[in-house]
Amino acid sequence: MTPSERRVAEVCLERSGDVAWGSVADLAARSRTSSATVVRACRSLGYAGFRHLRGALLEELGASARESPPRRQVGPASAADVLRSTFADMSEGLRKTLGALDPVAVDRAVRLLAAADVVLVLGNGRSAPLAMASAALFVQAGRRTQAPADAFVQKLTASRLLRPNVVLAVSCSGQNPSTLDAVEAARATGRASVVGLSCRAESALIESSDIGIVVPGGEPVSVLATLMSLQIASFSLTTESFDG
């Protein structure tokens, strides 16, 4: 590697979180190089380009969120001990997930959901329970919500949007074909703004969404907590607009 490429690599090591959520230009500025040098450095490090480097860093952030220090078992654990340990692990994982979320994308998603007349919630496979839980929270808050459980009905509903809607699509892998088909059908109407939530930055769902929210790590509790936080924040904005 050239000296300038090494500076790029050093920034990636020292400020991986910033690089993961930044752009080529941001990394070039931090390393005092050029965008072309950043791309060359990525290839020297074994990546196809900057996007693949970002994806790897996001995966690494997610992996660190799942790691926890080993615990030494001292005698049989009581139910209360297990409960405390589980909550401690969840709290630490959520804290790290929060640090890895893109605040700009989160803010845009919250404002879009707050202004939505109707929200169409999509989710299939292992992500279906997360999507259904999210839809239930919308309904409980009195928001107009559509959340078909059947994949065919999801696509049919998405293809027949009669007014501007917000589509909230959940796919931990970002590659579920049924969810992607429904998203494509919604976008084809020209009446949908898509908020996609996935655990992988380099995924078809994130690429096809107007706003992509990446939850590194893939832990269901982190995904559900992110969904609930988006909704609660959007409810707050909606209430403020009514009060004003």
CORCOR-V632468 format. One line per field, one symbol per residue. ss: DSSP state (a for helix, b for strand, c for the rest). phi: phi as a letter, one per 20 degrees, with the letter a starting at -180 (. if undefined). psi: psi as a letter, one per 20 degrees, with the letter a starting at -180 (. if undefined). Layout:
BEGIN
ss: ???
phi: ???
psi: ???
END
This chain:
BEGIN
ss: ccaaaaaaaaaaaacaaaaaaccaaaaaaaacccaaaaaaaaaacccccaaaaaaaaaaaaaaaaaccccccccccccaaaaaaaaaaaaaaaaaaaaaaccaaaaaaaaaaaaacccbbbbbcaaaaaaaaaaaaaaaaccccbbccccaaaaaaaaacccccbbbbbbccccccaaaaaaaaaaaacccbbbbbbbcccccaaaaaccbbbbcccccaaaaaaaaaaaaaaaaaaaaaaaac
phi: .fgffffffffffecfffffdedgffffffelcdfffffffgffeodfrffffggffffffffffefbffdefdmfeefffffffffffffffffffgfefeffffffffffffeffcdddcacmfegffffffffffffenefcdbfeefffgfffffcfdbgcdddddbgfmcffffffffffffffmdcddddcbecfecffffeefcddddfomfgffffffgffgffffffffffffff
psi: qrhhhhhghghhghlhgghhjarghghgghjlbrhhhgghgghhijqhahghggghhhhgghhhhiqqqqpppnrpprhhgggggghgggggghghgghiqohghggggghghhipgqpoppprciighgghhghhhgghjjqoppmphphghgggghikpirprppoppohhjjphgghghgghghhhjjpppopprjpgmqhgghjqhppopnqhjphhhgghgghgggghhhghgghhgh.
END
